[in-house]
Amino acid sequence: MIEIENLKKSFDIYNSILLRKISSKLVLKDVSFKINKGDVVGVIGKNGSGKSTLLKILFGSIEADSGSLKLYGDEKKYKEFIKNSSLINSNDRSFFWRLSLEENLDYFKSIYGSEEKEEFRFLKDDLNLLDLYNRNFSTLSSGEKKKAILYRALLKDPELILFDEFTQSLDLPTKKSIESLIKSLVKDYKKTIIWVTHDLNEIMSLCIEFEIGDVLNM
């Protein structure tokens, strides 16, 4: 069980000319919830409400001002646990655009120090990636790039996957295929998902259907 207790985070605001702190903005205040293995937790809220900040804290890329993150009641266990988690957003600039999709994925496998797991190779078919392997990344459509981003994240075989507005701007068929794949990851492989979105329909589809997901409204 992951326990999030009383997370608080604020950011300093500086005068761009004098480079002097003029105020601070409170983004998260006393955020607390629990996640069990295999849960799908939906996070919904307006722009600037702290959704992405929450994910970055859970992923360990930024620190909270106060509060705690624990795995089975232990903060050290959580720090070890998140080393193999994945944060997935729509940023495709970390791929090499002049290389093929296959060359990109081979590179990421090498830096992760992991082999492609047999049990996840079915995803290539579900995501229609095999037909894209020899194409330069720059030639892929927005939806195809997002499928590549998702598959890259799964190469780490993460237990916890954090999605930040991942299906934004996708056409409906692509969005539905990704939602179906997420359901398979939870049902068949017990992955734990935190899903940030503006789309209430996505929350209803991914969280309510499982009857194990919660909705965090921020």
PATOR-664320 format. One record per residue (C-alpha): residue number from 1; residue in three letters; x, y, z. Coordinates in pm, 1 decimal. Layout:
N
<pt><i>NUM</i><aa>ALA</aa><x>X</x><y>Y</y><z>Z</z></pt>
...
END
This chain:
218
<pt><i>1</i><aa>MET</aa><x>0.0</x><y>0.0</y><z>0.0</z></pt>
<pt><i>2</i><aa>ILE</aa><x>118.8</x><y>351.6</y><z>-86.4</z></pt>
<pt><i>3</i><aa>GLU</aa><x>30.4</x><y>614.8</y><z>171.2</z></pt>
<pt><i>4</i><aa>ILE</aa><x>33.9</x><y>983.9</y><z>80.2</z></pt>
<pt><i>5</i><aa>GLU</aa><x>1.3</x><y>1198.3</y><z>389.8</z></pt>
<pt><i>6</i><aa>ASN</aa><x>-42.2</x><y>1576.9</y><z>419.5</z></pt>
<pt><i>7</i><aa>LEU</aa><x>160.5</x><y>1674.0</y><z>112.9</z></pt>
<pt><i>8</i><aa>LYS</aa><x>220.6</x><y>2045.7</y><z>83.5</z></pt>
<pt><i>9</i><aa>LYS</aa><x>399.1</x><y>2227.9</y><z>-197.1</z></pt>
<pt><i>10</i><aa>SER</aa><x>442.9</x><y>2594.1</y><z>-285.9</z></pt>
<pt><i>11</i><aa>PHE</aa><x>653.8</x><y>2771.6</y><z>-546.4</z></pt>
<pt><i>12</i><aa>ASP</aa><x>836.1</x><y>3100.4</y><z>-508.5</z></pt>
<pt><i>13</i><aa>ILE</aa><x>748.1</x><y>3381.3</y><z>-749.1</z></pt>
<pt><i>14</i><aa>TYR</aa><x>1028.3</x><y>3616.2</y><z>-850.1</z></pt>
<pt><i>15</i><aa>ASN</aa><x>1041.5</x><y>3959.3</y><z>-1007.1</z></pt>
<pt><i>16</i><aa>SER</aa><x>1190.7</x><y>3890.5</y><z>-1352.1</z></pt>
<pt><i>17</i><aa>ILE</aa><x>1387.7</x><y>4215.9</y><z>-1353.8</z></pt>
<pt><i>18</i><aa>LEU</aa><x>1517.8</x><y>4236.5</y><z>-998.2</z></pt>
<pt><i>19</i><aa>LEU</aa><x>1538.3</x><y>3857.8</y><z>-957.1</z></pt>
<pt><i>20</i><aa>ARG</aa><x>1391.9</x><y>3900.4</y><z>-613.8</z></pt>
<pt><i>21</i><aa>LYS</aa><x>1130.0</x><y>3683.1</y><z>-451.2</z></pt>
<pt><i>22</i><aa>ILE</aa><x>804.6</x><y>3874.7</y><z>-432.7</z></pt>
<pt><i>23</i><aa>SER</aa><x>561.1</x><y>3606.2</y><z>-317.7</z></pt>
<pt><i>24</i><aa>SER</aa><x>490.5</x><y>3234.6</y><z>-312.1</z></pt>
<pt><i>25</i><aa>LYS</aa><x>205.6</x><y>3030.9</y><z>-454.9</z></pt>
<pt><i>26</i><aa>LEU</aa><x>58.1</x><y>2740.9</y><z>-259.5</z></pt>
<pt><i>27</i><aa>VAL</aa><x>-11.2</x><y>2459.2</y><z>-505.8</z></pt>
<pt><i>28</i><aa>LEU</aa><x>-81.7</x><y>2159.1</y><z>-281.5</z></pt>
<pt><i>29</i><aa>LYS</aa><x>-216.7</x><y>2169.9</y><z>73.0</z></pt>
<pt><i>30</i><aa>ASP</aa><x>-258.1</x><y>1867.9</y><z>301.0</z></pt>
<pt><i>31</i><aa>VAL</aa><x>-312.3</x><y>1614.0</y><z>21.1</z></pt>
<pt><i>32</i><aa>SER</aa><x>-367.3</x><y>1266.1</y><z>165.1</z></pt>
<pt><i>33</i><aa>PHE</aa><x>-487.1</x><y>938.1</y><z>14.7</z></pt>
<pt><i>34</i><aa>LYS</aa><x>-395.6</x><y>569.3</y><z>-6.2</z></pt>
<pt><i>35</i><aa>ILE</aa><x>-336.3</x><y>345.1</y><z>-306.1</z></pt>
<pt><i>36</i><aa>ASN</aa><x>-343.4</x><y>-33.4</y><z>-311.6</z></pt>
<pt><i>37</i><aa>LYS</aa><x>-163.3</x><y>-248.8</y><z>-567.0</z></pt>
<pt><i>38</i><aa>GLY</aa><x>-372.5</x><y>-268.9</y><z>-883.3</z></pt>
<pt><i>39</i><aa>ASP</aa><x>-573.1</x><y>45.8</y><z>-809.3</z></pt>
<pt><i>40</i><aa>VAL</aa><x>-660.0</x><y>302.2</y><z>-1075.2</z></pt>
<pt><i>41</i><aa>VAL</aa><x>-674.7</x><y>644.4</y><z>-912.2</z></pt>
<pt><i>42</i><aa>GLY</aa><x>-814.1</x><y>928.6</y><z>-1121.3</z></pt>
<pt><i>43</i><aa>VAL</aa><x>-708.3</x><y>1287.6</y><z>-1054.3</z></pt>
<pt><i>44</i><aa>ILE</aa><x>-923.0</x><y>1560.0</y><z>-1205.7</z></pt>
<pt><i>45</i><aa>GLY</aa><x>-919.7</x><y>1935.5</y><z>-1162.9</z></pt>
<pt><i>46</i><aa>LYS</aa><x>-880.8</x><y>2270.7</y><z>-1332.3</z></pt>
<pt><i>47</i><aa>ASN</aa><x>-555.5</x><y>2413.5</y><z>-1467.0</z></pt>
<pt><i>48</i><aa>GLY</aa><x>-316.4</x><y>2522.0</y><z>-1193.8</z></pt>
<pt><i>49</i><aa>SER</aa><x>-475.1</x><y>2306.1</y><z>-926.3</z></pt>
<pt><i>50</i><aa>GLY</aa><x>-154.0</x><y>2106.1</y><z>-871.2</z></pt>
<pt><i>51</i><aa>LYS</aa><x>-226.0</x><y>1781.9</y><z>-1059.0</z></pt>
<pt><i>52</i><aa>SER</aa><x>105.0</x><y>1767.5</y><z>-1245.9</z></pt>
<pt><i>53</i><aa>THR</aa><x>293.5</x><y>1882.4</y><z>-935.6</z></pt>
<pt><i>54</i><aa>LEU</aa><x>142.2</x><y>1593.8</y><z>-740.8</z></pt>
<pt><i>55</i><aa>LEU</aa><x>262.6</x><y>1344.0</y><z>-1002.5</z></pt>
<pt><i>56</i><aa>LYS</aa><x>614.0</x><y>1487.7</y><z>-1000.9</z></pt>
<pt><i>57</i><aa>ILE</aa><x>628.8</x><y>1453.9</y><z>-622.6</z></pt>
<pt><i>58</i><aa>LEU</aa><x>506.3</x><y>1094.1</y><z>-639.4</z></pt>
<pt><i>59</i><aa>PHE</aa><x>764.9</x><y>1023.3</y><z>-911.5</z></pt>
<pt><i>60</i><aa>GLY</aa><x>1042.2</x><y>1183.0</y><z>-706.8</z></pt>
<pt><i>61</i><aa>SER</aa><x>1144.2</x><y>1450.1</y><z>-959.0</z></pt>
<pt><i>62</i><aa>ILE</aa><x>1056.0</x><y>1728.4</y><z>-712.3</z></pt>
<pt><i>63</i><aa>GLU</aa><x>1021.9</x><y>1727.8</y><z>-334.7</z></pt>
<pt><i>64</i><aa>ALA</aa><x>724.1</x><y>1830.7</y><z>-127.4</z></pt>
<pt><i>65</i><aa>ASP</aa><x>769.8</x><y>2107.6</y><z>127.9</z></pt>
<pt><i>66</i><aa>SER</aa><x>618.6</x><y>1880.5</y><z>390.5</z></pt>
<pt><i>67</i><aa>GLY</aa><x>427.6</x><y>1556.3</y><z>421.8</z></pt>
<pt><i>68</i><aa>SER</aa><x>530.6</x><y>1197.5</y><z>359.4</z></pt>
<pt><i>69</i><aa>LEU</aa><x>524.2</x><y>919.9</y><z>99.7</z></pt>
<pt><i>70</i><aa>LYS</aa><x>533.1</x><y>567.2</y><z>238.6</z></pt>
<pt><i>71</i><aa>LEU</aa><x>519.0</x><y>213.1</y><z>109.1</z></pt>
<pt><i>72</i><aa>TYR</aa><x>366.9</x><y>-15.0</y><z>370.6</z></pt>
<pt><i>73</i><aa>GLY</aa><x>440.0</x><y>253.3</y><z>628.8</z></pt>
<pt><i>74</i><aa>ASP</aa><x>806.1</x><y>299.3</y><z>535.8</z></pt>
<pt><i>75</i><aa>GLU</aa><x>944.1</x><y>610.2</y><z>357.4</z></pt>
<pt><i>76</i><aa>LYS</aa><x>1269.8</x><y>435.3</y><z>257.7</z></pt>
<pt><i>77</i><aa>LYS</aa><x>1076.0</x><y>155.0</y><z>90.1</z></pt>
<pt><i>78</i><aa>TYR</aa><x>883.5</x><y>410.5</y><z>-112.6</z></pt>
<pt><i>79</i><aa>LYS</aa><x>1205.5</x><y>575.7</y><z>-234.8</z></pt>
<pt><i>80</i><aa>GLU</aa><x>1328.3</x><y>238.0</y><z>-358.5</z></pt>
<pt><i>81</i><aa>PHE</aa><x>988.0</x><y>155.2</y><z>-507.5</z></pt>
<pt><i>82</i><aa>ILE</aa><x>962.7</x><y>465.6</y><z>-728.4</z></pt>
<pt><i>83</i><aa>LYS</aa><x>1298.4</x><y>402.2</y><z>-894.5</z></pt>
<pt><i>84</i><aa>ASN</aa><x>1114.7</x><y>164.2</y><z>-1123.5</z></pt>
<pt><i>85</i><aa>SER</aa><x>803.8</x><y>376.0</y><z>-1175.7</z></pt>
<pt><i>86</i><aa>SER</aa><x>714.9</x><y>561.6</y><z>-1496.5</z></pt>
<pt><i>87</i><aa>LEU</aa><x>581.0</x><y>913.0</y><z>-1546.2</z></pt>
<pt><i>88</i><aa>ILE</aa><x>411.1</x><y>945.6</y><z>-1884.4</z></pt>
<pt><i>89</i><aa>ASN</aa><x>310.8</x><y>1272.9</y><z>-2044.9</z></pt>
<pt><i>90</i><aa>SER</aa><x>281.3</x><y>1405.8</y><z>-2398.7</z></pt>
<pt><i>91</i><aa>ASN</aa><x>641.9</x><y>1525.4</y><z>-2425.8</z></pt>
<pt><i>92</i><aa>ASP</aa><x>797.7</x><y>1352.0</y><z>-2726.6</z></pt>
<pt><i>93</i><aa>ARG</aa><x>1115.3</x><y>1563.6</y><z>-2738.4</z></pt>
<pt><i>94</i><aa>SER</aa><x>1312.2</x><y>1300.1</y><z>-2546.6</z></pt>
<pt><i>95</i><aa>PHE</aa><x>1301.0</x><y>1075.9</y><z>-2854.6</z></pt>
<pt><i>96</i><aa>PHE</aa><x>1556.4</x><y>1107.2</y><z>-3133.2</z></pt>
<pt><i>97</i><aa>TRP</aa><x>1351.3</x><y>1233.7</y><z>-3424.2</z></pt>
<pt><i>98</i><aa>ARG</aa><x>1600.0</x><y>1138.3</y><z>-3697.6</z></pt>
<pt><i>99</i><aa>LEU</aa><x>1625.6</x><y>779.3</y><z>-3577.8</z></pt>
<pt><i>100</i><aa>SER</aa><x>1377.0</x><y>503.8</y><z>-3647.1</z></pt>
<pt><i>101</i><aa>LEU</aa><x>1132.7</x><y>395.5</y><z>-3380.4</z></pt>
<pt><i>102</i><aa>GLU</aa><x>1322.4</x><y>67.2</y><z>-3343.9</z></pt>
<pt><i>103</i><aa>GLU</aa><x>1653.6</x><y>250.6</y><z>-3293.5</z></pt>
<pt><i>104</i><aa>ASN</aa><x>1490.7</x><y>473.2</y><z>-3032.8</z></pt>
<pt><i>105</i><aa>LEU</aa><x>1347.6</x><y>181.5</y><z>-2836.3</z></pt>
<pt><i>106</i><aa>ASP</aa><x>1677.5</x><y>-9.6</y><z>-2854.0</z></pt>
<pt><i>107</i><aa>TYR</aa><x>1852.7</x><y>296.4</y><z>-2709.4</z></pt>
<pt><i>108</i><aa>PHE</aa><x>1607.3</x><y>329.7</y><z>-2420.1</z></pt>
<pt><i>109</i><aa>LYS</aa><x>1633.6</x><y>-41.6</y><z>-2343.2</z></pt>
<pt><i>110</i><aa>SER</aa><x>2010.6</x><y>2.3</y><z>-2315.6</z></pt>
<pt><i>111</i><aa>ILE</aa><x>1994.5</x><y>294.2</y><z>-2071.5</z></pt>
<pt><i>112</i><aa>TYR</aa><x>1725.1</x><y>124.8</y><z>-1863.8</z></pt>
<pt><i>113</i><aa>GLY</aa><x>1947.7</x><y>-182.0</y><z>-1849.8</z></pt>
<pt><i>114</i><aa>SER</aa><x>1645.5</x><y>-399.8</y><z>-1919.8</z></pt>
<pt><i>115</i><aa>GLU</aa><x>1543.9</x><y>-658.9</y><z>-2172.2</z></pt>
<pt><i>116</i><aa>GLU</aa><x>1209.9</x><y>-647.8</y><z>-2343.8</z></pt>
<pt><i>117</i><aa>LYS</aa><x>986.2</x><y>-875.0</y><z>-2140.4</z></pt>
<pt><i>118</i><aa>GLU</aa><x>811.4</x><y>-1150.7</y><z>-2331.8</z></pt>
<pt><i>119</i><aa>GLU</aa><x>485.0</x><y>-1090.0</y><z>-2152.0</z></pt>
<pt><i>120</i><aa>PHE</aa><x>460.6</x><y>-734.7</y><z>-2286.3</z></pt>
<pt><i>121</i><aa>ARG</aa><x>537.3</x><y>-806.7</y><z>-2649.6</z></pt>
<pt><i>122</i><aa>PHE</aa><x>166.7</x><y>-839.9</y><z>-2718.7</z></pt>
<pt><i>123</i><aa>LEU</aa><x>152.4</x><y>-463.2</y><z>-2674.6</z></pt>
<pt><i>124</i><aa>LYS</aa><x>336.1</x><y>-415.2</y><z>-3001.3</z></pt>
<pt><i>125</i><aa>ASP</aa><x>40.9</x><y>-567.4</y><z>-3179.1</z></pt>
<pt><i>126</i><aa>ASP</aa><x>-219.7</x><y>-387.6</y><z>-2967.5</z></pt>
<pt><i>127</i><aa>LEU</aa><x>-47.1</x><y>-55.0</y><z>-3032.6</z></pt>
<pt><i>128</i><aa>ASN</aa><x>27.5</x><y>-136.1</y><z>-3399.4</z></pt>
<pt><i>129</i><aa>LEU</aa><x>393.5</x><y>-53.9</y><z>-3341.4</z></pt>
<pt><i>130</i><aa>LEU</aa><x>549.5</x><y>-324.4</y><z>-3557.1</z></pt>
<pt><i>131</i><aa>ASP</aa><x>442.0</x><y>-147.2</y><z>-3874.8</z></pt>
<pt><i>132</i><aa>LEU</aa><x>612.9</x><y>169.3</y><z>-3747.4</z></pt>
<pt><i>133</i><aa>TYR</aa><x>947.8</x><y>21.7</y><z>-3646.9</z></pt>
<pt><i>134</i><aa>ASN</aa><x>1140.2</x><y>124.4</y><z>-3957.4</z></pt>
<pt><i>135</i><aa>ARG</aa><x>997.2</x><y>474.9</y><z>-3979.7</z></pt>
<pt><i>136</i><aa>ASN</aa><x>1181.3</x><y>779.5</y><z>-3850.2</z></pt>
<pt><i>137</i><aa>PHE</aa><x>1024.0</x><y>909.4</y><z>-3533.9</z></pt>
<pt><i>138</i><aa>SER</aa><x>970.7</x><y>1249.4</y><z>-3697.1</z></pt>
<pt><i>139</i><aa>THR</aa><x>730.8</x><y>1095.8</y><z>-3949.7</z></pt>
<pt><i>140</i><aa>LEU</aa><x>494.9</x><y>949.4</y><z>-3690.3</z></pt>
<pt><i>141</i><aa>SER</aa><x>158.8</x><y>1108.5</y><z>-3619.8</z></pt>
<pt><i>142</i><aa>SER</aa><x>73.9</x><y>1253.3</y><z>-3278.6</z></pt>
<pt><i>143</i><aa>GLY</aa><x>-120.1</x><y>939.0</y><z>-3186.9</z></pt>
<pt><i>144</i><aa>GLU</aa><x>159.8</x><y>708.3</y><z>-3305.3</z></pt>
<pt><i>145</i><aa>LYS</aa><x>415.9</x><y>903.3</y><z>-3103.0</z></pt>
<pt><i>146</i><aa>LYS</aa><x>203.5</x><y>869.5</y><z>-2790.5</z></pt>
<pt><i>147</i><aa>LYS</aa><x>180.6</x><y>494.7</y><z>-2843.2</z></pt>
<pt><i>148</i><aa>ALA</aa><x>561.2</x><y>486.4</y><z>-2867.1</z></pt>
<pt><i>149</i><aa>ILE</aa><x>588.5</x><y>692.8</y><z>-2547.0</z></pt>
<pt><i>150</i><aa>LEU</aa><x>361.4</x><y>445.5</y><z>-2368.1</z></pt>
<pt><i>151</i><aa>TYR</aa><x>550.6</x><y>141.1</y><z>-2489.0</z></pt>
<pt><i>152</i><aa>ARG</aa><x>884.9</x><y>296.2</y><z>-2390.1</z></pt>
<pt><i>153</i><aa>ALA</aa><x>755.3</x><y>349.6</y><z>-2036.1</z></pt>
<pt><i>154</i><aa>LEU</aa><x>651.4</x><y>-14.4</y><z>-2012.2</z></pt>
<pt><i>155</i><aa>LEU</aa><x>1000.2</x><y>-136.1</y><z>-2103.1</z></pt>
<pt><i>156</i><aa>LYS</aa><x>1092.6</x><y>-70.8</y><z>-1738.3</z></pt>
<pt><i>157</i><aa>ASP</aa><x>810.4</x><y>-303.1</y><z>-1628.2</z></pt>
<pt><i>158</i><aa>PRO</aa><x>700.3</x><y>-40.7</y><z>-1373.1</z></pt>
<pt><i>159</i><aa>GLU</aa><x>467.6</x><y>-125.8</y><z>-1087.1</z></pt>
<pt><i>160</i><aa>LEU</aa><x>344.0</x><y>234.0</y><z>-1062.9</z></pt>
<pt><i>161</i><aa>ILE</aa><x>254.2</x><y>429.0</y><z>-1379.5</z></pt>
<pt><i>162</i><aa>LEU</aa><x>168.1</x><y>799.5</y><z>-1361.3</z></pt>
<pt><i>163</i><aa>PHE</aa><x>-20.1</x><y>946.4</y><z>-1658.6</z></pt>
<pt><i>164</i><aa>ASP</aa><x>-31.5</x><y>1324.5</y><z>-1703.0</z></pt>
<pt><i>165</i><aa>GLU</aa><x>-301.2</x><y>1434.3</y><z>-1952.5</z></pt>
<pt><i>166</i><aa>PHE</aa><x>-177.2</x><y>1156.7</y><z>-2178.9</z></pt>
<pt><i>167</i><aa>THR</aa><x>-471.8</x><y>1128.5</y><z>-2418.4</z></pt>
<pt><i>168</i><aa>GLN</aa><x>-516.9</x><y>1502.5</y><z>-2465.4</z></pt>
<pt><i>169</i><aa>SER</aa><x>-566.1</x><y>1597.0</y><z>-2834.6</z></pt>
<pt><i>170</i><aa>LEU</aa><x>-595.4</x><y>1234.5</y><z>-2950.2</z></pt>
<pt><i>171</i><aa>ASP</aa><x>-873.4</x><y>1124.8</y><z>-3182.7</z></pt>
<pt><i>172</i><aa>LEU</aa><x>-1145.5</x><y>912.0</y><z>-3027.7</z></pt>
<pt><i>173</i><aa>PRO</aa><x>-1039.8</x><y>570.9</y><z>-3172.7</z></pt>
<pt><i>174</i><aa>THR</aa><x>-679.5</x><y>615.9</y><z>-3052.6</z></pt>
<pt><i>175</i><aa>LYS</aa><x>-798.5</x><y>734.4</y><z>-2712.4</z></pt>
<pt><i>176</i><aa>LYS</aa><x>-1025.2</x><y>431.2</y><z>-2673.5</z></pt>
<pt><i>177</i><aa>SER</aa><x>-749.1</x><y>188.9</y><z>-2777.3</z></pt>
<pt><i>178</i><aa>ILE</aa><x>-515.7</x><y>336.3</y><z>-2513.6</z></pt>
<pt><i>179</i><aa>GLU</aa><x>-786.8</x><y>320.3</y><z>-2246.7</z></pt>
<pt><i>180</i><aa>SER</aa><x>-843.5</x><y>-46.4</y><z>-2337.5</z></pt>
<pt><i>181</i><aa>LEU</aa><x>-473.5</x><y>-116.6</y><z>-2302.7</z></pt>
<pt><i>182</i><aa>ILE</aa><x>-462.1</x><y>54.7</y><z>-1961.8</z></pt>
<pt><i>183</i><aa>LYS</aa><x>-746.1</x><y>-168.9</y><z>-1845.5</z></pt>
<pt><i>184</i><aa>SER</aa><x>-549.1</x><y>-473.0</y><z>-1960.0</z></pt>
<pt><i>185</i><aa>LEU</aa><x>-239.8</x><y>-359.6</y><z>-1768.9</z></pt>
<pt><i>186</i><aa>VAL</aa><x>-443.9</x><y>-334.2</y><z>-1450.7</z></pt>
<pt><i>187</i><aa>LYS</aa><x>-655.6</x><y>-645.7</y><z>-1492.3</z></pt>
<pt><i>188</i><aa>ASP</aa><x>-389.0</x><y>-884.1</y><z>-1624.6</z></pt>
<pt><i>189</i><aa>TYR</aa><x>-69.2</x><y>-743.9</y><z>-1473.7</z></pt>
<pt><i>190</i><aa>LYS</aa><x>-185.8</x><y>-565.4</y><z>-1157.4</z></pt>
<pt><i>191</i><aa>LYS</aa><x>-17.0</x><y>-239.4</y><z>-1250.4</z></pt>
<pt><i>192</i><aa>THR</aa><x>-102.7</x><y>54.2</y><z>-1027.2</z></pt>
<pt><i>193</i><aa>ILE</aa><x>-220.3</x><y>359.8</y><z>-1220.9</z></pt>
<pt><i>194</i><aa>ILE</aa><x>-262.6</x><y>727.2</y><z>-1134.4</z></pt>
<pt><i>195</i><aa>TRP</aa><x>-444.8</x><y>901.9</y><z>-1418.1</z></pt>
<pt><i>196</i><aa>VAL</aa><x>-449.8</x><y>1282.6</y><z>-1440.3</z></pt>
<pt><i>197</i><aa>THR</aa><x>-699.5</x><y>1427.4</y><z>-1686.1</z></pt>
<pt><i>198</i><aa>HIS</aa><x>-948.1</x><y>1704.4</y><z>-1757.7</z></pt>
<pt><i>199</i><aa>ASP</aa><x>-1188.6</x><y>1449.9</y><z>-1906.5</z></pt>
<pt><i>200</i><aa>LEU</aa><x>-1450.2</x><y>1321.5</y><z>-1663.8</z></pt>
<pt><i>201</i><aa>ASN</aa><x>-1549.9</x><y>1050.3</y><z>-1914.0</z></pt>
<pt><i>202</i><aa>GLU</aa><x>-1199.2</x><y>902.7</y><z>-1891.7</z></pt>
<pt><i>203</i><aa>ILE</aa><x>-1222.0</x><y>896.6</y><z>-1513.7</z></pt>
<pt><i>204</i><aa>MET</aa><x>-1560.1</x><y>724.8</y><z>-1531.0</z></pt>
<pt><i>205</i><aa>SER</aa><x>-1433.6</x><y>467.2</y><z>-1780.2</z></pt>
<pt><i>206</i><aa>LEU</aa><x>-1105.6</x><y>381.8</y><z>-1612.1</z></pt>
<pt><i>207</i><aa>CYS</aa><x>-1188.3</x><y>414.9</y><z>-1243.4</z></pt>
<pt><i>208</i><aa>ILE</aa><x>-1555.5</x><y>336.6</y><z>-1190.7</z></pt>
<pt><i>209</i><aa>GLU</aa><x>-1556.3</x><y>30.6</y><z>-1415.3</z></pt>
<pt><i>210</i><aa>PHE</aa><x>-1291.8</x><y>-141.3</y><z>-1205.4</z></pt>
<pt><i>211</i><aa>GLU</aa><x>-1469.6</x><y>-63.0</y><z>-878.5</z></pt>
<pt><i>212</i><aa>ILE</aa><x>-1123.4</x><y>-41.6</y><z>-723.4</z></pt>
<pt><i>213</i><aa>GLY</aa><x>-1034.6</x><y>306.5</y><z>-835.8</z></pt>
<pt><i>214</i><aa>ASP</aa><x>-1084.4</x><y>632.6</y><z>-653.4</z></pt>
<pt><i>215</i><aa>VAL</aa><x>-1130.1</x><y>982.9</y><z>-787.1</z></pt>
<pt><i>216</i><aa>LEU</aa><x>-925.5</x><y>1266.1</y><z>-639.6</z></pt>
<pt><i>217</i><aa>ASN</aa><x>-1077.5</x><y>1602.4</y><z>-726.9</z></pt>
<pt><i>218</i><aa>MET</aa><x>-827.9</x><y>1888.2</y><z>-705.3</z></pt>
END
